[in-house]
Amino acid sequence: MAYLTSEQKAELKRIAESIVAPGKGILAADESTDTIGKRLTSIKVENTEANRRAYRNLLFTADESIANYLGGVILYHETLYQKNDDGTLVVDPLKKLGINIGIKVDKGLVPLPGTQNETTTQGIDGLAERVQQYKKEGCSFAKFRCVIKIDKQLGLPTDIAIQENAQVLARYAVICQSNGLVPIVEPEILIDGSHNLEVASRVTERVLACVYKTLVDHHCYLEGSLLKPNMVTPGVLCENKVSAEEVGLATVTTLRRTVPAAVPGITFLSGGQSECEATLHLNAINAVQLLKPWALTFSFGRALQASVLKVWGGKSENLAAAQKVLLERARLNSAAALGKYDGEDSKETAGESLFVKNHVY
């Protein structure tokens, strides 16, 4: 049986720790062509390669101080290879700042036969070859998303869905590690539904316990991996609202019961929360007075980009203003990752819900 060498382990550990260095998190800019098209359509911009490139350039050419807040950026395949008119790569500014380049390697959700509307994720076939190529292109980490649904009436999630997705994530993780990329393991539990905080906690605990048992079974090197979970929050339709402090305590309690201390960092997805809400909850998680052996930081897509996109509006004259918004949101989330976020001025866009039912990337 082939195991990682001590040199491979050391490199994976170094990369994972650099991504979640104190005060640093991840910008998830890995939206598929269809998904980024929906975002562009929302600001009345056509979904063309040129417009997608212009928007990603906006994100990647902000002031170099963004390197103080970002340890990594997750890309979509197209973006990794996109070139500007002068022949430079769109991702070159990130590389120059020493920000780790990551890549989305899953190929989306597919129905899981024998279940009621549950899913698994495709993308394992041919993954080793793709990872090898991405490594050559300068990527240092990858991301693979699986989705779990809560539905009390249907008895979801089922054990078969939890176990199937854990197996897929474990196979992905060890394929990445054997080919030099740090795997970010993402078992997202959707906030769709009316379940309360207690149910969300219980399901998250079941899922993470199964994921880590399976990762260990597959000989995943935990020190060279990262977790991208949901925060433990009630369903979006739940009538019993809870405080940020309750979310923080429920999330940390669940993680303490399931995630080994060997894992360097936990990079939370925002999962449809508003920008302000995601930042507030991240800060509350870091403020919990319990032993937390991992870095607890962000891997936000919509919660870093929603206001940026609206300010930009597809107009070059708004570029500087949009980049200023990006820097500010990154700074605020960096502070939250250190438990030092002290709120912000009320901003209409930053408080808007970003929930999308059955969200896909």
C-alpha positions in Angstrom: 0.0 0.0 0.0 1.4 3.4 -1.0 1.6 6.0 1.7 2.8 9.6 1.6 6.5 10.2 2.2 7.6 12.4 5.0 8.5 15.1 2.5 5.0 14.9 1.0 3.4 15.2 4.4 5.6 18.2 5.4 4.7 20.0 2.2 0.9 19.4 2.6 1.0 20.5 6.2 2.9 23.6 5.3 0.4 24.6 2.6 -2.6 23.9 4.8 -1.2 25.9 7.7 -0.4 28.9 5.3 -3.9 29.0 4.0 -5.4 29.4 7.5 -2.6 31.5 9.0 -3.9 33.8 11.8 -6.3 36.3 10.4 -6.4 34.7 6.9 -9.2 32.9 5.1 -10.3 32.0 1.6 -12.1 33.8 -1.2 -14.3 31.3 -3.0 -14.3 32.5 -6.6 -15.1 29.0 -8.1 -18.6 29.7 -9.4 -19.3 27.7 -12.6 -20.0 29.4 -15.9 -23.8 29.1 -15.3 -23.6 30.3 -11.7 -21.4 33.3 -12.4 -23.8 34.0 -15.3 -26.7 34.3 -12.8 -24.7 36.8 -10.7 -23.8 38.9 -13.8 -27.5 38.8 -14.9 -28.5 40.2 -11.5 -26.5 43.3 -12.4 -27.7 43.3 -16.0 -24.3 42.2 -17.4 -24.1 39.6 -20.2 -22.5 36.3 -19.4 -19.5 36.4 -21.7 -16.0 35.2 -21.3 -14.8 38.8 -21.4 -17.2 39.9 -18.7 -16.3 36.9 -16.5 -12.7 37.8 -16.9 -13.3 41.5 -16.1 -15.0 40.5 -12.9 -12.4 38.0 -11.8 -9.7 40.7 -12.6 -11.5 43.0 -10.3 -11.3 40.5 -7.5 -7.7 39.6 -8.1 -6.1 43.0 -8.6 -7.3 44.8 -5.5 -4.7 46.5 -3.3 -1.9 44.2 -2.3 -3.0 44.6 1.4 -5.6 41.9 0.6 -2.8 39.4 1.1 -3.1 40.2 4.8 -6.6 38.7 4.8 -6.5 35.9 2.2 -4.5 32.7 2.5 -6.1 31.2 -0.6 -8.5 31.8 -3.5 -10.5 28.9 -5.0 -10.8 29.1 -8.8 -13.0 27.5 -11.5 -11.2 25.7 -14.3 -11.8 28.5 -16.8 -10.3 31.2 -14.5 -7.0 29.3 -14.0 -6.3 29.5 -17.7 -7.8 32.9 -18.6 -5.4 35.4 -20.1 -5.6 39.2 -20.3 -5.1 41.1 -23.6 -1.4 41.5 -22.8 -0.9 37.7 -22.4 -0.6 37.7 -18.6 -2.7 35.2 -16.7 -5.7 36.5 -14.7 -4.3 34.7 -11.6 -0.8 36.1 -11.8 -1.5 38.9 -9.3 -2.5 36.3 -6.7 0.7 34.3 -7.3 2.8 37.4 -6.9 1.2 38.2 -3.5 1.9 34.6 -2.3 -1.7 33.8 -2.0 -2.4 30.0 -2.5 -4.2 29.1 -5.6 -7.0 26.5 -5.2 -9.2 24.7 -7.7 -12.7 23.3 -7.6 -12.4 19.7 -8.8 -15.9 18.3 -8.3 -18.3 18.1 -11.3 -21.5 18.8 -9.5 -24.4 17.1 -7.8 -26.3 14.1 -9.2 -29.3 12.2 -7.7 -28.5 9.4 -5.4 -30.6 6.4 -6.5 -32.7 4.8 -3.8 -33.2 8.0 -1.9 -35.8 10.7 -1.9 -34.1 13.7 -3.5 -30.7 13.2 -1.9 -27.5 13.6 -3.9 -24.0 12.5 -4.3 -21.2 14.4 -6.2 -19.5 13.4 -9.4 -15.9 14.1 -10.3 -13.8 11.2 -8.9 -13.3 9.6 -12.4 -10.1 10.9 -13.9 -9.4 13.0 -10.8 -5.8 12.0 -10.4 -4.9 13.1 -13.9 -6.7 16.4 -13.4 -5.0 17.1 -10.1 -1.6 16.4 -11.5 -2.2 18.9 -14.2 -3.5 21.5 -11.8 -0.4 21.0 -9.6 1.7 21.8 -12.7 -0.3 25.0 -13.3 0.6 26.2 -9.8 -2.4 25.1 -7.7 -1.6 24.1 -4.1 -5.1 23.0 -2.9 -8.4 21.8 -4.1 -12.1 21.8 -3.1 -14.8 19.2 -3.5 -18.4 19.8 -2.4 -21.0 17.3 -1.2 -24.4 18.3 0.0 -26.6 16.9 2.7 -30.3 17.9 3.1 -32.4 18.0 6.3 -36.1 17.1 6.0 -37.8 15.7 9.0 -40.9 14.6 7.1 -38.8 12.5 4.7 -36.4 11.3 7.4 -33.5 13.1 5.8 -30.6 12.8 5.8 -30.5 9.0 5.5 -27.5 7.0 6.6 -26.9 5.9 3.0 -26.6 9.6 1.8 -24.2 10.5 4.7 -22.1 7.4 4.1 -22.0 7.7 0.3 -20.9 11.3 0.5 -18.3 10.6 3.1 -16.8 7.9 0.9 -16.7 10.3 -2.1 -15.0 13.0 0.0 -12.4 10.5 1.4 -11.5 9.2 -2.0 -11.1 12.7 -3.3 -9.0 13.7 -0.3 -6.4 10.9 -0.7 -6.2 11.3 -4.5 -5.4 15.0 -4.0 -2.8 14.3 -1.3 -1.0 11.6 -3.3 -0.7 14.1 -6.1 0.5 17.1 -4.0 -2.7 19.2 -3.4 -4.2 19.9 0.0 -7.8 18.8 -0.1 -10.6 21.0 1.4 -13.3 18.6 2.4 -16.7 20.2 2.1 -19.8 18.4 3.4 -22.3 21.2 3.3 -25.6 20.7 5.2 -28.1 23.1 3.5 -30.0 25.6 5.5 -33.1 24.9 3.4 -36.0 23.9 5.7 -37.6 24.7 9.0 -35.4 22.7 11.4 -34.2 24.2 14.6 -30.7 24.7 16.0 -30.8 21.4 17.9 -31.6 19.4 14.8 -28.9 21.3 12.8 -26.4 20.4 15.6 -27.4 16.8 15.7 -27.3 16.3 11.9 -23.9 18.2 11.6 -22.5 15.9 14.3 -23.7 12.8 12.5 -22.2 14.0 9.2 -18.8 15.1 10.5 -18.4 12.0 12.6 -19.0 9.8 9.6 -16.7 12.0 7.3 -13.8 11.8 9.7 -14.2 8.1 10.4 -14.1 7.6 6.6 -11.1 9.9 6.1 -9.2 7.9 8.7 -10.2 4.6 7.1 -8.8 5.9 3.8 -5.5 6.9 5.4 -6.0 10.6 4.8 -3.2 12.7 6.3 -5.3 15.0 8.5 -2.5 17.5 9.1 -2.4 18.2 5.4 -6.2 18.8 4.9 -8.8 21.4 5.7 -12.5 21.2 6.5 -15.2 23.5 4.9 -18.4 22.9 6.8 -21.6 24.8 7.4 -22.0 26.8 10.5 -24.6 25.3 12.8 -27.7 27.4 12.2 -31.4 26.8 12.2 -33.1 26.3 8.8 -34.0 29.4 6.9 -37.7 28.8 7.6 -37.4 28.1 11.3 -39.6 30.4 13.4 -37.3 30.2 16.5 -34.6 32.7 15.9 -31.3 32.4 17.7 -28.5 34.7 18.7 -25.1 34.8 17.2 -23.7 33.6 20.5 -26.0 30.5 20.3 -24.8 29.8 16.8 -21.2 30.1 17.9 -21.6 27.8 20.9 -23.6 25.2 18.9 -21.0 25.2 16.1 -17.9 24.9 18.4 -19.6 22.2 20.5 -20.3 20.2 17.4 -16.8 20.6 16.0 -15.2 19.6 19.3 -17.2 16.4 19.3 -16.2 15.4 15.7 -13.2 17.1 14.2 -9.7 15.8 15.2 -7.3 18.3 16.6 -4.8 17.2 13.9 -6.8 19.2 11.3 -5.1 22.6 10.9 -8.1 24.7 10.1 -11.8 24.9 9.5 -12.9 27.3 6.8 -16.6 27.9 7.0 -18.9 28.4 4.1 -21.4 31.2 4.3 -24.3 29.1 3.0 -26.7 31.8 2.0 -26.3 34.0 5.1 -26.1 37.7 4.5 -22.6 39.2 4.5 -23.1 40.8 7.9 -24.6 37.7 9.4 -21.8 35.4 8.2 -19.2 37.8 9.6 -21.1 38.1 12.9 -21.4 34.3 13.3 -17.7 33.8 12.5 -16.7 36.2 15.2 -19.1 34.5 17.7 -17.5 31.1 16.9 -14.1 32.5 17.6 -15.3 34.2 20.8 -16.6 30.9 22.4 -14.6 30.3 25.6 -13.8 26.6 24.9 -10.7 24.9 23.7 -10.5 25.3 19.9 -7.5 23.4 18.5 -8.0 24.5 14.9 -7.9 27.8 13.1 -11.6 28.9 12.6 -11.9 31.1 9.6 -13.8 31.8 6.4 -14.1 30.4 2.9 -16.8 32.7 1.6 -18.1 33.2 -1.9 -21.3 35.2 -1.8 -20.6 36.7 1.6 -17.4 38.3 0.2 -18.7 39.2 -3.2 -22.4 40.2 -3.1 -21.8 43.9 -2.3 -18.7 44.0 -4.6 -20.8 42.8 -7.5 -23.5 45.4 -6.9 -21.1 48.3 -6.6 -19.2 47.3 -9.7 -22.3 46.9 -11.9 -20.2 45.9 -14.9 -18.8 49.4 -15.2 -15.1 50.2 -15.4 -15.6 53.5 -13.7 -16.8 51.6 -10.6 -13.8 49.3 -10.4 -11.9 51.2 -7.6 -15.1 51.5 -5.5 -15.9 47.8 -5.9 -12.3 46.8 -4.9 -12.6 49.0 -1.8 -15.7 47.1 -0.8 -13.9 43.8 -1.3 -11.0 44.9 0.8 -13.3 46.0 3.6 -15.3 42.8 3.6 -12.0 40.8 3.6 -10.7 42.9 6.5 -13.9 42.5 8.5 -13.8 38.7 8.1 -10.1 38.6 9.0 -11.0 40.4 12.2 -13.8 37.9 12.8 -11.4 35.0 12.3 -9.4 36.5 15.2 -12.5 37.1 17.3 -11.9 40.9 17.0 -14.9 42.0 14.8 -16.7 44.8 16.5 -19.5 45.4 14.1 -19.9 47.8 11.1 -22.0 50.6 9.9 -25.4 49.3 8.7 -25.2 48.8 5.0 -28.2 47.9 3.0 -26.5 45.4 0.7 -24.4 43.7 3.3 -27.5 42.9 5.3 -29.4 41.3 2.5 -30.2 37.6 2.6 -28.1 35.6 0.1 -30.2 32.4 0.5 -30.8 30.4 -2.7 -32.9 27.3 -2.5 -30.9 24.1 -3.2 -27.9 26.2 -4.1 -25.4 24.9 -6.7 -22.1 26.3 -7.8 
